[in-house]
């Protein structure tokens, strides 16, 4: 009987060893699956966190727009009705600088603005300069309308506005002031908004 009992025991040991081997393989596969699921979950969580941070940044981001436009032509020339900037974003804009419109012999300069609250509109202080010599400019009391209407600035005048948010992150919005000489009309086109490097 020892021979029969030994044979059954050996067969059970082999079966048990096979089951242990299969259990080890199954545990390794389950561990690998869990590992990859954990990696996927970590990547997805990081992506969602970045999206939430981006939404948070956008929610408090200033977006400054330029409005330079005309009304119906007045007798004798062009009449601008709006020379302003507006913060259409939800955060305040700080240290606002507007690029000059330059085309010889004229330069149109915009005074910098220190603060523009959300949804606030600010009427621009504009200075028209005329070249009177080599790299020398003098302030003239020329109306902006007559300079634009003269056509010397061209029909499309790019203007960039740079500014910072409350955290100090810098942004730029791009605009094109367009003058239609036939219709005697000025309008401003928004070209885009983005973060500065």
C-alpha positions as CSV (number, residue, x, y, z in Angstrom):
1,X,0.0,0.0,0.0
2,X,2.9,2.2,0.5
3,X,3.5,2.2,-3.3
4,X,-0.1,3.3,-4.1
5,X,-0.1,6.0,-1.3
6,X,3.3,7.3,-2.5
7,X,2.1,7.5,-6.1
8,X,-1.0,9.4,-5.1
9,X,1.0,11.7,-2.9
10,X,3.5,12.4,-5.7
11,X,0.7,13.1,-8.1
12,X,-1.0,15.4,-5.6
13,X,2.4,17.2,-5.1
14,X,2.8,17.6,-8.8
15,X,-0.8,18.9,-9.2
16,X,-0.2,21.2,-6.3
17,X,3.1,22.5,-7.8
18,X,1.3,23.1,-11.1
19,X,-1.5,25.0,-9.4
20,X,1.1,27.0,-7.5
21,X,2.9,27.8,-10.7
22,X,-0.4,28.8,-12.4
23,X,-1.3,30.9,-9.3
24,X,2.1,32.6,-9.5
25,X,1.6,33.4,-13.2
26,X,-2.0,34.7,-12.5
27,X,-0.7,36.9,-9.7
28,X,2.1,38.2,-11.9
29,X,-0.5,39.0,-14.7
30,X,-2.8,40.6,-12.1
31,X,0.1,42.6,-10.7
32,X,1.1,43.8,-14.1
33,X,-2.5,44.8,-14.9
34,X,-2.7,46.6,-11.7
35,X,0.6,48.4,-12.3
36,X,-0.5,49.5,-15.8
37,X,-3.9,50.6,-14.4
38,X,-2.1,52.6,-11.8
39,X,0.1,54.3,-14.4
40,X,-3.0,55.1,-16.6
41,X,-4.8,56.5,-13.5
42,X,-1.8,58.6,-12.6
43,X,-1.5,60.0,-16.2
44,X,-5.2,60.7,-16.4
45,X,-5.2,62.4,-13.0
46,X,-2.3,64.6,-14.0
47,X,-4.1,65.5,-17.3
48,X,-7.3,66.4,-15.4
49,X,-5.3,68.5,-12.8
50,X,-3.6,70.4,-15.6
51,X,-7.0,71.0,-17.3
52,X,-8.4,72.3,-14.0
53,X,-5.4,74.6,-13.5
54,X,-5.8,75.9,-17.1
55,X,-9.5,76.6,-16.5
56,X,-8.5,78.4,-13.2
57,X,-5.9,80.5,-15.1
58,X,-8.4,81.4,-17.8
59,X,-11.1,82.3,-15.3
60,X,-8.8,85.0,-13.8
61,X,-7.1,86.0,-17.0
62,X,-7.3,89.6,-18.4
63,X,-8.1,90.0,-22.1
64,X,-7.6,93.6,-23.3
65,X,-9.1,94.7,-26.6
66,X,-8.5,97.8,-28.6
67,X,-11.4,99.8,-30.1
68,X,-10.6,102.5,-32.6
69,X,-13.6,103.1,-34.8
70,X,-15.4,105.8,-36.7
71,X,-19.0,107.0,-37.1
72,X,-20.6,108.2,-40.2
73,X,-18.4,110.6,-42.1
74,X,-18.7,114.2,-40.9
75,X,-18.8,117.0,-43.4
76,X,-15.2,117.6,-44.3
77,X,-13.7,114.4,-43.1
78,X,-13.5,111.3,-40.9
79,X,-14.8,111.3,-37.3
80,X,-13.6,108.8,-34.7
81,X,-16.1,108.0,-32.1
82,X,-14.1,105.6,-30.0
83,X,-10.5,105.4,-29.0
84,X,-10.4,103.0,-26.0
85,X,-9.3,99.7,-24.6
86,X,-11.5,97.3,-22.7
87,X,-10.7,94.5,-20.4
88,X,-13.2,91.8,-21.4
89,X,-11.5,89.2,-19.1
90,X,-12.3,88.3,-15.5
91,X,-9.0,89.4,-14.0
92,X,-7.3,92.8,-13.7
93,X,-4.7,93.9,-16.2
94,X,-1.5,95.6,-15.0
95,X,1.2,97.6,-16.8
96,X,-0.6,97.9,-20.1
97,X,1.6,99.0,-23.0
98,X,0.2,99.7,-26.5
99,X,2.6,99.6,-29.4
100,X,2.9,102.7,-31.5
101,X,1.6,103.0,-35.0
102,X,4.6,104.1,-37.1
103,X,4.9,105.0,-40.7
104,X,7.1,107.9,-41.7
105,X,6.5,110.8,-41.2
106,X,4.0,110.0,-38.5
107,X,4.0,108.1,-35.2
108,X,0.9,107.5,-33.1
109,X,1.8,106.9,-29.4
110,X,-0.5,105.6,-26.7
111,X,0.1,106.4,-23.1
112,X,0.7,103.4,-20.8
113,X,-2.0,102.4,-18.4
114,X,-1.2,101.0,-15.0
115,X,-4.4,99.2,-14.1
116,X,-7.5,98.1,-16.0
117,X,-10.1,96.3,-13.9
118,X,-12.3,93.5,-15.3
119,X,-15.0,94.8,-17.7
120,X,-13.5,98.3,-17.4
121,X,-13.2,100.6,-20.4
122,X,-10.5,103.3,-20.6
123,X,-10.4,106.2,-23.1
124,X,-6.9,106.3,-24.6
125,X,-4.5,109.3,-24.4
126,X,-3.1,109.5,-27.9
127,X,-0.2,111.6,-29.1
128,X,0.5,112.2,-32.8
129,X,4.1,112.9,-33.6
130,X,5.5,114.1,-36.9
131,X,9.1,113.6,-38.0
132,X,10.8,117.0,-38.3
133,X,14.4,115.8,-38.8
134,X,16.7,112.9,-38.4
135,X,15.4,111.0,-35.4
136,X,13.9,114.1,-33.9
137,X,10.2,114.2,-33.2
138,X,8.0,117.1,-32.2
139,X,4.5,117.0,-30.7
140,X,1.9,118.3,-33.0
141,X,-1.7,119.2,-32.4
142,X,-2.8,117.2,-35.5
143,X,-6.1,115.4,-35.2
144,X,-5.7,111.7,-35.4
145,X,-8.6,111.6,-37.9
146,X,-6.8,113.8,-40.4
147,X,-3.6,111.7,-40.1
148,X,-5.5,108.4,-40.7
149,X,-7.6,110.0,-43.5
150,X,-4.5,111.3,-45.3
151,X,-3.7,107.6,-46.0
152,X,-0.1,108.1,-44.9
153,X,-0.4,105.4,-42.2
154,X,-1.7,102.9,-44.8
155,X,-5.0,101.0,-44.8
156,X,-3.9,98.4,-42.1
157,X,-2.1,99.4,-39.0
158,X,-1.0,96.6,-36.6
159,X,-1.3,97.3,-32.9
160,X,-0.1,95.0,-30.1
161,X,-1.2,95.4,-26.4
162,X,0.9,93.8,-23.8
163,X,-0.1,93.5,-20.1
164,X,0.3,91.3,-17.0
165,X,-2.2,89.5,-14.8
166,X,-2.2,89.6,-10.9
167,X,0.4,86.8,-10.8
168,X,2.8,88.7,-13.1
169,X,2.2,86.5,-16.2
170,X,2.5,88.6,-19.4
171,X,0.0,88.5,-22.2
172,X,-0.4,90.1,-25.6
173,X,-3.4,90.8,-27.7
174,X,-3.0,91.6,-31.4
175,X,-5.2,94.0,-33.4
176,X,-5.3,95.6,-36.8
177,X,-6.7,99.1,-37.2
178,X,-8.2,99.2,-40.7
179,X,-9.0,102.3,-42.7
180,X,-11.3,102.0,-45.7
181,X,-10.5,105.1,-47.8
182,X,-13.6,104.6,-50.1
183,X,-16.1,104.4,-47.2
184,X,-14.0,106.7,-45.1
185,X,-14.4,104.3,-42.2
186,X,-12.1,103.1,-39.4
187,X,-12.5,99.7,-37.6
188,X,-10.4,97.5,-35.4
189,X,-10.0,93.8,-36.0
190,X,-9.0,91.4,-33.2
191,X,-6.2,89.1,-34.3
192,X,-5.7,87.0,-31.2
193,X,-4.6,86.7,-27.6
194,X,-1.8,84.7,-26.0
195,X,0.7,84.4,-23.2
196,X,4.1,85.9,-23.8
197,X,7.2,83.6,-23.2
